């Protein structure tokens, strides 16, 4: 049995198979998930688990080279954006229109659905390397 850190076996499995520049998405409960992309559904109730809870844990488990978010988060969800900037202060941040964000999800290794119910609380994490 795993002793510390993330204990979700599906997430750990995806992270272990990721290479440099591969992506994983943390999604709110409303983001459409492409059928061909692995869906890891953690949502148990509205708001649970939250986007920030998962991002906090995942950022300790994954080498994150850069992040991508929907442009709309800058106007529609400043609280989440400020928290992302606090958690990931050195990672370069890219902003793309939400429709383009949804298309980028097609290339992800997995989309992890949270119970988050605030607008545009979605992020694409780009894997870095540890050397």
C-alpha positions in Angstrom: 0.0 0.0 0.0 1.2 3.5 -0.9 2.2 5.4 2.2 2.4 9.1 1.2 1.2 11.4 -1.5 -1.6 10.8 -4.0 -3.4 7.5 -3.5 -5.7 7.5 -6.5 -4.4 4.6 -8.6 -5.8 5.9 -11.9 -4.1 9.2 -11.6 -0.8 7.7 -10.4 -0.9 5.3 -13.4 -1.3 8.2 -15.9 1.4 10.3 -14.3 3.8 7.3 -14.4 3.3 6.9 -18.2 3.7 10.6 -19.0 6.7 12.0 -20.8 8.0 15.4 -21.5 5.3 17.7 -23.0 2.5 15.3 -22.5 -0.6 16.9 -20.9 -3.2 16.1 -18.3 -6.3 18.3 -17.6 -7.9 19.2 -14.3 -11.5 20.0 -15.1 -14.5 21.5 -13.4 -17.7 19.5 -13.4 -19.0 21.1 -16.6 -16.1 20.7 -19.1 -17.0 18.3 -21.9 -14.5 15.4 -22.0 -13.7 13.9 -25.4 -14.8 10.3 -25.7 -11.4 9.0 -26.7 -9.5 10.6 -23.8 -9.3 8.8 -20.5 -11.8 10.2 -18.0 -10.9 10.1 -14.3 -14.1 11.2 -12.5 -13.5 12.3 -8.9 -16.7 14.4 -8.6 -18.8 13.2 -5.6 -20.9 16.3 -5.1 -21.2 19.9 -6.3 -17.9 21.5 -5.3 -16.3 18.2 -4.0 -13.5 17.7 -4.5 -12.6 21.3 -5.5 -10.3 22.2 -8.4 -7.8 23.7 -6.0 -7.7 20.6 -3.8 -6.7 18.5 -6.7 -4.3 21.0 -8.2 -2.5 21.3 -4.9 -2.0 17.5 -4.6 -1.2 17.0 -8.3 1.4 19.8 -8.3 3.4 17.9 -5.6 3.3 14.7 -7.7 4.0 16.0 -11.2 6.9 18.0 -12.8 4.9 20.8 -14.4 6.7 22.7 -17.2 3.9 25.1 -18.1 0.2 25.5 -17.9 -2.6 26.5 -20.2 -5.9 28.0 -19.2 -8.9 29.5 -21.0 -8.6 33.3 -21.6 -12.1 33.7 -20.0 -10.7 32.8 -16.5 -9.1 36.2 -16.4 -12.5 37.9 -16.3 -14.8 35.2 -15.0 -12.8 33.6 -12.2 -10.1 35.8 -10.7 -10.1 33.9 -7.4 -9.1 30.6 -9.0 -6.6 32.4 -11.3 -4.9 34.0 -8.3 -4.7 30.7 -6.5 -3.2 29.0 -9.5 -0.6 31.8 -9.7 0.2 31.2 -6.0 0.5 27.4 -6.4 2.5 27.6 -9.6 4.4 30.9 -9.5 7.3 30.0 -11.9 5.5 28.0 -14.6 4.9 29.9 -17.8 1.2 30.5 -18.3 -0.6 30.5 -21.6 -4.2 31.6 -22.2 -6.3 30.4 -25.1 -10.0 30.9 -25.9 -12.3 28.4 -24.2 -13.3 26.8 -27.4 -9.6 26.2 -28.3 -9.0 24.9 -24.8 -11.7 22.2 -25.3 -10.0 21.2 -28.5 -6.7 20.9 -26.8 -8.2 18.4 -24.3 -8.3 15.9 -27.2 -4.5 15.6 -26.9 -4.4 15.0 -23.2 -3.4 11.7 -21.6 -6.4 12.1 -19.2 -9.0 14.6 -18.0 -9.6 14.5 -14.3 -13.1 15.8 -13.5 -13.6 17.5 -10.1 -16.8 18.7 -8.5 -15.7 22.3 -9.0 -18.7 24.5 -9.9 -17.1 27.8 -10.7 -16.6 29.1 -14.3 -13.5 28.2 -16.3 -11.9 26.3 -13.4 -9.9 24.2 -15.9 -6.2 23.8 -16.5 -3.9 21.9 -18.9 -0.7 20.8 -17.1 2.2 20.2 -19.5 4.7 17.7 -18.2 8.3 18.8 -17.7 11.4 16.7 -17.0 13.1 16.1 -13.7 16.7 16.4 -15.0 
